[in-house]
Every structure is written in C-alpha cells, then in structure tokens.
Amino acid sequence: WTYADADASYTANALNLLVGDTSRFVDHPGLPLTEVTAVVFGIDALLERHSLSDASRTAYAAATLLDLDSSRGVFRGIAIALYLAGAVLSFVLMARLFGHWTWGFAAGILWIAAPGLVAMSIQLRPDVPLAVLTLAFAYAIGRALQTRDVIPYVLAGVFAGVAVMTKLH
C-alpha cells in the first residue's frame, strides 16, 4: 500500500479497534502499537467529526479505510514521534544513568545513527517501539543494580512485558 508492509495492517486494525471490533491482526504481536494508533485515530476522529458516538466513529473508520492514504499523517506522525522519543529518551536516560550529559549526547547520536531504526522512522512497525522499550528496560536494570531498590526491578519487568507484547523475535 505504501512505504512499509505493516503500515496498512496496523492502520486498518487500529481503525477496527476504534469502532469496537476485536483485534484480528496480531503480527509480532504488535498490540500496544495498534492500541496507541487506535487512540490517536480516536483523537483525530473527535477533531474531524466533533463527536465520538458509535455512528461518528464508524463513519470515520469507514471513510478512512476506503482511502487509507488519508491516514498517512496519523500513522507517520506516530512513527516519527516514537523515533524521536527514542532519541530524547536515549539522551535523558544515559545522561542520568552515567551522571554526565556527554554520555547522553553519545547515546542520542548512537540512536540516530542506528541504521535499522532510521529506515523505520516513518513506518508503523513494532521495531522502533521495541527499541525504545529495550532502552527503558536497560536503564531500569542499570538503576536497579546501582541502587538495589525494588522499584527499578519492577519497572524493568513492566518494560519487558510490554516489549514481549510489542514484538517477538
């Protein structure tokens, strides 16, 4: 349909979730990405139709499914926001973990320079969110080892669980 093979699948499934249908596309499984996309489509539907009634959401989803190119701004915006969030998170977390902004700067540059992520920065795929979750997991484990506190371990478990729901390798 467009740049990536998964764009149409995640977009269509998110629109199905928007109207209250069950999720049938569980590739990788990608459910958190689909749910985030459904929420963003709900916001877009509210802004466009000024209502979130069943009829309004159904009409929005039907119109968008008939012209998937009209949804390009929504799914590309989500993909770009996730990619940029990873770069910012790399900077913030590594600067905090290692105690100096230069480590954060290096981590942000490494994020931007990662060859696989750059290609996926405009695609609605689970790879970039998985990389963000892996980064957050690594930070939580690092903090847990430094502080010996239980909270970072719990956060690491949450990040690992959401990562498994996002994509299985």
C-alpha positions, 0 to 999 in steps of 0.5 A: 500500500505504501512505504512499509508492509505493516503500515496498512495492517496496523492502520486498518486494525487500529481503525477496527479497534476504534469502532469496537471490533476485536483485534484480528491482526496480531503480527509480532504481536504488535498490540500496544502499537495498534492500541496507541494508533487506535487512540490517536485515530480516536483523537483525530476522529473527535477533531474531524467529526466533533463527536465520538458516538458509535455512528461518528466513529464508524463513519470515520473508520469507514471513510478512512479505510476506503482511502487509507492514504488519508491516514498517512499523517496519523500513522507517520506522525506516530512513527516519527514521534516514537523515533524521536522519543527514542532519541530524547529518551536515549539522551535523558536516560544515559545522561542520568544513568552515567551522571554526565550529559556527554554520555547522553549526547553519545547515546542520542547520536548512537540512536540516530545513527542506528541504521535499522531504526532510521529506515523505520522512522516513518513506518508503523512497525513494532521495531522502533517501539521495541527499541525504545522499550529495550532502552527503558528496560536497560536503564531500569536494570542499570538503576536497579543494580546501582541502587538495589531498590525494588522499584527499578526491578519492577519497572524493568519487568513492566518494560519487558512485558510490554516489549514481549507484547510489542514484538517477538523475535 
